[in-house]
């Protein structure tokens, strides 16, 4: 019975070393500002923002 426990301990030690080598360190911390990408919802259209008073008068006044 003791031999089995010692064998398991020896196997467990090798397994623990493998596990520690693989998962022994935490991954690098990611900051919240690095997880967010900011960009406009739609591309800016300069023609849409251009104000033409003559077109306004023709479209809504006549």
VMD Tcl script that builds the backbone (N, CA, C; Angstrom):
set m [mol new atoms 186]
animate dup $m
set s [atomselect $m all]
$s set {name element resname resid chain x y z} {
  {N N UNK 1 A 0.818 -1.192 0.000}
  {CA C UNK 1 A 0.000 0.000 0.000}
  {C C UNK 1 A 0.865 1.261 0.000}
  {N N UNK 2 A 1.901 1.277 0.820}
  {CA C UNK 2 A 2.791 2.437 0.860}
  {C C UNK 2 A 3.523 2.611 -0.464}
  {N N UNK 3 A 3.844 1.509 -1.094}
  {CA C UNK 3 A 4.543 1.596 -2.376}
  {C C UNK 3 A 3.685 2.307 -3.414}
  {N N UNK 4 A 2.396 2.015 -3.396}
  {CA C UNK 4 A 1.489 2.664 -4.342}
  {C C UNK 4 A 1.458 4.176 -4.102}
  {N N UNK 5 A 1.383 4.585 -2.854}
  {CA C UNK 5 A 1.346 6.014 -2.551}
  {C C UNK 5 A 2.636 6.688 -2.985}
  {N N UNK 6 A 3.766 6.019 -2.794}
  {CA C UNK 6 A 5.041 6.592 -3.203}
  {C C UNK 6 A 5.120 6.685 -4.724}
  {N N UNK 7 A 4.616 5.658 -5.415}
  {CA C UNK 7 A 4.598 5.697 -6.879}
  {C C UNK 7 A 3.715 6.834 -7.369}
  {N N UNK 8 A 2.562 6.987 -6.734}
  {CA C UNK 8 A 1.656 8.082 -7.113}
  {C C UNK 8 A 2.308 9.428 -6.837}
  {N N UNK 9 A 3.007 9.525 -5.699}
  {CA C UNK 9 A 3.674 10.782 -5.361}
  {C C UNK 9 A 4.750 11.097 -6.391}
  {N N UNK 10 A 5.494 10.089 -6.807}
  {CA C UNK 10 A 6.544 10.301 -7.817}
  {C C UNK 10 A 5.923 10.704 -9.153}
  {N N UNK 11 A 4.840 10.029 -9.554}
  {CA C UNK 11 A 4.148 10.379 -10.798}
  {C C UNK 11 A 3.522 11.761 -10.673}
  {N N UNK 12 A 2.934 12.009 -9.487}
  {CA C UNK 12 A 2.313 13.319 -9.265}
  {C C UNK 12 A 3.336 14.434 -9.309}
  {N N UNK 13 A 4.551 14.175 -8.825}
  {CA C UNK 13 A 5.600 15.192 -8.855}
  {C C UNK 13 A 5.973 15.558 -10.269}
  {N N UNK 14 A 6.125 14.566 -11.137}
  {CA C UNK 14 A 6.442 14.832 -12.538}
  {C C UNK 14 A 5.276 15.557 -13.216}
  {N N UNK 15 A 4.075 15.148 -12.880}
  {CA C UNK 15 A 2.887 15.788 -13.450}
  {C C UNK 15 A 2.777 17.233 -12.964}
  {N N UNK 16 A 3.079 17.435 -11.692}
  {CA C UNK 16 A 3.040 18.801 -11.153}
  {C C UNK 16 A 4.078 19.689 -11.824}
  {N N UNK 17 A 5.241 19.141 -12.086}
  {CA C UNK 17 A 6.279 19.921 -12.766}
  {C C UNK 17 A 5.844 20.301 -14.187}
  {N N UNK 18 A 5.225 19.364 -14.891}
  {CA C UNK 18 A 4.715 19.673 -16.238}
  {C C UNK 18 A 3.634 20.740 -16.177}
  {N N UNK 19 A 2.738 20.593 -15.213}
  {CA C UNK 19 A 1.654 21.564 -15.058}
  {C C UNK 19 A 2.219 22.935 -14.700}
  {N N UNK 20 A 3.201 22.964 -13.811}
  {CA C UNK 20 A 3.804 24.223 -13.394}
  {C C UNK 20 A 4.543 24.877 -14.565}
  {N N UNK 21 A 5.185 24.069 -15.387}
  {CA C UNK 21 A 5.895 24.616 -16.553}
  {C C UNK 21 A 4.905 25.221 -17.549}
  {N N UNK 22 A 3.747 24.621 -17.663}
  {CA C UNK 22 A 2.761 25.112 -18.641}
  {C C UNK 22 A 1.924 26.256 -18.094}
  {N N UNK 23 A 1.465 26.124 -16.846}
  {CA C UNK 23 A 0.541 27.102 -16.271}
  {C C UNK 23 A 1.137 27.856 -15.091}
  {N N UNK 24 A 2.433 27.831 -14.921}
  {CA C UNK 24 A 3.065 28.393 -13.728}
  {C C UNK 24 A 2.983 29.900 -13.615}
  {N N UNK 25 A 2.862 30.613 -14.720}
  {CA C UNK 25 A 2.823 32.069 -14.674}
  {C C UNK 25 A 1.507 32.565 -15.259}
  {N N UNK 26 A 1.034 33.651 -14.687}
  {CA C UNK 26 A -0.182 34.253 -15.213}
  {C C UNK 26 A 0.131 34.984 -16.513}
  {N N UNK 27 A -0.844 35.098 -17.407}
  {CA C UNK 27 A -0.603 35.846 -18.652}
  {C C UNK 27 A -0.400 37.331 -18.345}
  {N N UNK 28 A 0.155 38.022 -19.294}
  {CA C UNK 28 A 0.390 39.447 -19.135}
  {C C UNK 28 A -0.939 40.173 -18.980}
  {N N UNK 29 A -0.976 41.161 -18.110}
  {CA C UNK 29 A -2.211 41.891 -17.832}
  {C C UNK 29 A -2.591 42.777 -19.022}
  {N N UNK 30 A -3.878 42.779 -19.363}
  {CA C UNK 30 A -4.385 43.599 -20.465}
  {C C UNK 30 A -5.192 44.729 -19.856}
  {N N UNK 31 A -4.836 45.942 -20.176}
  {CA C UNK 31 A -5.541 47.105 -19.640}
  {C C UNK 31 A -6.852 47.313 -20.387}
  {N N UNK 32 A -7.877 47.824 -19.698}
  {CA C UNK 32 A -9.171 48.053 -20.372}
  {C C UNK 32 A -9.057 48.971 -21.585}
  {N N UNK 33 A -8.167 49.962 -21.527}
  {CA C UNK 33 A -8.047 50.871 -22.681}
  {C C UNK 33 A -7.469 50.155 -23.903}
  {N N UNK 34 A -6.783 49.044 -23.690}
  {CA C UNK 34 A -6.255 48.274 -24.806}
  {C C UNK 34 A -7.295 47.324 -25.393}
  {N N UNK 35 A -8.413 47.140 -24.707}
  {CA C UNK 35 A -9.452 46.224 -25.178}
  {C C UNK 35 A -10.522 46.927 -26.001}
  {N N UNK 36 A -10.467 48.257 -26.076}
  {CA C UNK 36 A -11.510 49.028 -26.753}
  {C C UNK 36 A -10.903 49.738 -27.954}
  {N N UNK 37 A -11.589 49.656 -29.065}
  {CA C UNK 37 A -11.166 50.375 -30.262}
  {C C UNK 37 A -12.231 51.404 -30.580}
  {N N UNK 38 A -11.831 52.644 -30.690}
  {CA C UNK 38 A -12.780 53.710 -30.992}
  {C C UNK 38 A -12.607 54.141 -32.432}
  {N N UNK 39 A -13.708 54.198 -33.142}
  {CA C UNK 39 A -13.724 54.699 -34.508}
  {C C UNK 39 A -15.133 55.200 -34.807}
  {N N UNK 40 A -15.286 56.100 -35.774}
  {CA C UNK 40 A -16.619 56.624 -36.074}
  {C C UNK 40 A -17.544 55.517 -36.591}
  {N N UNK 41 A -18.824 55.663 -36.294}
  {CA C UNK 41 A -19.798 54.659 -36.712}
  {C C UNK 41 A -19.916 54.617 -38.235}
  {N N UNK 42 A -19.897 55.786 -38.868}
  {CA C UNK 42 A -19.925 55.853 -40.328}
  {C C UNK 42 A -18.808 56.801 -40.769}
  {N N UNK 43 A -18.262 56.601 -41.942}
  {CA C UNK 43 A -17.221 57.524 -42.410}
  {C C UNK 43 A -17.779 58.926 -42.591}
  {N N UNK 44 A -16.976 59.921 -42.318}
  {CA C UNK 44 A -17.416 61.310 -42.444}
  {C C UNK 44 A -17.565 61.665 -43.926}
  {N N UNK 45 A -18.691 62.278 -44.241}
  {CA C UNK 45 A -18.994 62.684 -45.614}
  {C C UNK 45 A -19.022 64.208 -45.663}
  {N N UNK 46 A -18.009 64.842 -46.243}
  {CA C UNK 46 A -17.979 66.315 -46.248}
  {C C UNK 46 A -19.129 66.928 -47.052}
  {N N UNK 47 A -19.606 66.257 -48.065}
  {CA C UNK 47 A -20.719 66.803 -48.854}
  {C C UNK 47 A -22.002 66.861 -48.031}
  {N N UNK 48 A -22.139 65.969 -47.097}
  {CA C UNK 48 A -23.353 65.948 -46.272}
  {C C UNK 48 A -23.383 67.134 -45.315}
  {N N UNK 49 A -22.200 67.542 -44.848}
  {CA C UNK 49 A -22.136 68.638 -43.887}
  {C C UNK 49 A -22.044 69.999 -44.553}
  {N N UNK 50 A -21.883 70.041 -45.862}
  {CA C UNK 50 A -21.766 71.318 -46.567}
  {C C UNK 50 A -23.145 71.982 -46.645}
  {N N UNK 51 A -23.184 73.250 -46.316}
  {CA C UNK 51 A -24.444 73.995 -46.357}
  {C C UNK 51 A -24.447 74.892 -47.586}
  {N N UNK 52 A -25.447 74.735 -48.392}
  {CA C UNK 52 A -25.598 75.564 -49.583}
  {C C UNK 52 A -26.930 76.301 -49.462}
  {N N UNK 53 A -26.904 77.613 -49.211}
  {CA C UNK 53 A -28.162 78.341 -48.993}
  {C C UNK 53 A -29.075 78.338 -50.219}
  {N N UNK 54 A -28.500 78.313 -51.410}
  {CA C UNK 54 A -29.342 78.286 -52.608}
  {C C UNK 54 A -30.098 76.967 -52.709}
  {N N UNK 55 A -29.424 75.881 -52.431}
  {CA C UNK 55 A -30.110 74.592 -52.476}
  {C C UNK 55 A -31.193 74.527 -51.403}
  {N N UNK 56 A -30.902 75.078 -50.239}
  {CA C UNK 56 A -31.888 75.093 -49.176}
  {C C UNK 56 A -33.145 75.869 -49.616}
  {N N UNK 57 A -32.935 77.006 -50.240}
  {CA C UNK 57 A -34.062 77.846 -50.684}
  {C C UNK 57 A -34.871 77.120 -51.758}
  {N N UNK 58 A -34.206 76.482 -52.690}
  {CA C UNK 58 A -34.901 75.777 -53.765}
  {C C UNK 58 A -35.645 74.572 -53.199}
  {N N UNK 59 A -35.019 73.837 -52.296}
  {CA C UNK 59 A -35.627 72.619 -51.793}
  {C C UNK 59 A -36.838 72.900 -50.888}
  {N N UNK 60 A -36.718 73.901 -50.014}
  {CA C UNK 60 A -37.772 74.102 -49.021}
  {C C UNK 60 A -38.600 75.380 -49.244}
  {N N UNK 61 A -38.126 76.312 -50.046}
  {CA C UNK 61 A -38.836 77.580 -50.163}
  {C C UNK 61 A -39.666 77.732 -51.409}
  {N N UNK 62 A -39.352 76.998 -52.429}
  {CA C UNK 62 A -40.110 77.210 -53.667}
  {C C UNK 62 A -41.126 76.138 -53.894}
}
mol reanalyze $m
mol bondsrecalc $m
mol representation Tube
mol addrep $m
